[in-house]
Amino acid sequence: MRQLSISQPRKVLFGENALLQLPDELKNMGIKNLLCIIASPLRNIASGLLPALEANDISAILIDPIQKEPTINDVEAILASLNKQPIDAVAGIGGGSVMDVAKVIAAKINNRQSITEMIGIGNLNGRSTFLACIPSTSGTGSESSPNSILLDETDNMKKGIISPFLVPDLVIVDPVLTVGMPPSITAETGIDALCHCIEAYTNKFAHPLIDLYALEGVRLIAGSLLRAYHDGTDMQARTNLSIGSYYGGLCLGPVNTSAVHALSYPLGGEFHIPHGLANAILLPAVFEFNAPADVKKHAQIAAALGVDSSLPETAMIRQAVEKLTELLVSCNVPTKLSALGIDKSSVDGLATKAMGVQRLLKNNPRELTLEDAKSIYHKLF
């Protein structure tokens, strides 16, 4: 069994209204100057924290410029706008984009490395600024992962900074913050989290320490996503999705994702398809492609998805592909790239770019060639 290194947040607060504990947590850490990167819909919630922050002698700067999946230029612009103001803590309150930006900004404060120098696995040389991540979606798992994904506009490709220095010091998972998510975002982010867990469990470098999180994450998400999609106020479903998303994030560092994510990156970079949506469309086809490489593990995923475990493994896998497709349809998620206005003529370019994401493709349980990538994309028309 290979050695495994797991980096986890120093402290995690989980539960309804846990966000209200943020001022006290920052005070206990001696924080005086807070930069809060926040999703626009949550601005009122953050503003409500200001009196409590002020009562604890903490001054706060609120920034909410993240309206899309973030680019390197977006982060550079935020850093330039700070104008050397004193900051000893950064909090990201929002979805994966917001938290990913907060991570990189915290890493850049008092650090002369450029963002491009940080890109890759283990290239970030450190972080001296306190970092808190508070998710408002149940999808990316960025709150518990060592990853930050940014779009590089020079080549329209998403690129990852992967480092244990990006694991937050404090995580607050408050399911109440997810109640206001629109159904479409609930579905797309939920399936993103499901991808994290499925790809970790079936990964070429899967590990028993992570398998526990991955398989339970699949069970929680598969059993709760439709409930939360149809009734956003279902707190048990919201809580289950929050746990599943957190578990998915824990999978990302030591094991990571594989072909679903590799194939989705060009869709996000070239056509600006939201990350969760791109993964969702690809998941059934990639699951079917990968299954012959490890029938047992894919059948175990099928069981966690709710497929009858008394069936033969190959039958379970067929039903799992059907179940994943049905989940997309039930959540009104498109199942075809053509539904997003993408033409078949784009397939060659998409496949070529996807093959460049070798840091993920090397994890795939089944070797994926350029022709395989083209074939998977073509199935989505």
Helices and strands as residue ranges (DSSP letters): E 11-14, G 18-21, H 22-28, E 33-38, G 40-42, H 43-55, E 59-63, H 72-81, E 89-94, H 96-108, H 115-118, E 120-121, E 130-135, G 142-144, E 147-152, E 157-162, G 164-166, E 170-173, G 175-178, H 183-201, H 208-230, H 235-252, H 259-271, H 275-290, G 291-293, H 295-304, H 313-330, G 337-340, G 344-346, H 347-354, H 358-361, H 370-379
